[in-house]
Amino acid sequence: DERLKRSGGDAASTGVRGDLQRTAGVCLVIAGSFSSSIGLLLFKRSSLCEAQLPFHRKRFWHLGFLFLVVNATVIDLVAFSFTPLSLIAPFAGLTIVFTALLA
């Protein structure tokens, strides 16, 4: 296709399939930001409620680690494979917004 050659893109980044991938990537970035917010709030709850417990019994801390480090990282990596960084970068501040709304 002549339009594809002029744009310098490939077939996956143009048309309906490319739009669906970008939409999925943006949705995943939003989900990753929400997961990060939940993880941060669980860390805070752990520091308030479980300060006297030994590390291996801090349930909220472990859940916070799961949401913040494991969950959000995997979601973001998948989103980066679908969507260009120039489209994802503006959503970087959502974690702060979600944390403020949930706190």
C-alpha angles and dihedrals in degrees: 000000000000094000090055092052092050094049093051091225132121129242093262093058097050132065130009096328092055091048091052091049092050091047091049090048093052091047090050092050090052090049090048091052090050090049090051090051092052090049092051092049091049090052089052092048090050092053090051101041107024104038093118096049124094115256096256091057098051100110096174092051092052092046090049090052090050093051098040105038108021104029100038093043094052092045092049093048091053091046091051089055091055103038136043115251091238088066095043099046097076089060093061093100095056092092090063092047093048092046092051092049094047098042 
